[in-house]
């Protein structure tokens, strides 16, 4: 996107006052979205954008700025302005740039630019007809398909030879919402959002979109007759796949170096200590081919890796970006991410999950005499400093004598990050992933949450349904 000679000039301007690291992050983005409401096209179109972010590090300090003007004069002026945040003598003079090879993890089966809009509309209309056919009480159905392609170029200077790193990211996502209205005025809704770092062929030929569209409508209708969830402390079994959002929020964020390096996490300083039950191991892995949270490189140009966070209950690692790695005395491990050039990168999750265990998922339910089964989550929140969290379950059932019984609504799980990890006593062998977007200081990024079926031997459940019996 810019020449090597211009990159050298910008980096040297950035390093003029004693910075020990300088980075230029350039990005060109093309997005496209087609959306239907009740089977009719609601919106259709795309947009393009480009820009650059410049960052300078000096010790533990960081300064960052961005621009959408990529002319040489403007980039050099921005680098000079940022460098004025420091005072000192030049430590590094860049005199050459060497291109660094990037291993391609996400190999595309096709590109979205080659898919006609008419084909996407026909696909979404088919989804709509399937969902609508479930029940006449479905009053609103929204189906959309979105894609994004990013061309990324990063120049990094830590010595007189700078690195040039180029990468491409391309993703697609199908989102479906169904709203059901009961005769009593009650409104319930259901959501599905399968996503992939792959071409449109995945969504038409691999993903069972017909099944998902049908299940979406069935869930919204079923919620109209669901019982209010009881409250109290009892065992909870959580589904695989999207059930991992609880681990993502309650335990994943507190394991990011942006929190641990500053003592702002319940897991700060816990490397080598037990933070979970011995049946729990967990990873953040940005290298799983074509998964929604995978990238070839992170936003600092570091190759993504499979990072173990918890091993048999022992904390063995964090997700570490360059800046917070300096504070921790740890090397960056490919987990620095950002939404776009407008954000300074920091440690973030990619595909974060509890590893598969040995238990049969059906047996976990059979071995639970009385409790709650959570099949899907809605929203939630966590305070990383204390680890306290609460999450709403959008689909849950009573477990009675080892069987799934009445469907529930208004179910909330309340607890603490350390407490929940120690209370996991069963881990299934059915690891799966769920796709979502995660928001934090460096913007919204695509992530996978994941886990096998797990059981919490006890957790506080909030609801308006009285006593569980």
Secondary structure, DSSP 4 states (H G I P E B T S, - for coil): ---HHHHHHHHHHHTTTS-SEEEEEEEEEEEEEEEEETTEEEEEEEEEEEEEEEEEEETTEEEEEEES---HHHHHHHHHHHHTTS-S-------EEEE---------SS-GGGS-HHHHHHHHHHHHHHHHTT-TTEEEEEEEEEEEEEEEEEEEESSSEEEEEEEEEEEEEEEEEEEEE-TTS-EEEEEE--EESS-HHIIIIIS-HHHHHHHHHHHHHHHTTPEEPP-EEEEEEE-SBGGGHHHIIIIIGGGBHHHHTTT-STTTT-TTSB-S-TT--EEEETTSTT-TT--SB-TTSPBP-EEEEEETTEE---B--HHHHHHHT----S-EE-SSTTS--EE--SEEEEPP-SB-HHHHHHT-SEEEEEEEEEEEEEETTTTEEEEEEEEEEEEETTEEEEEEESEEEEEEHHHHHHTEEEEBS--EEEEEEEEETTEEEEEEEEE--EEEEEEEEE-SS-S--
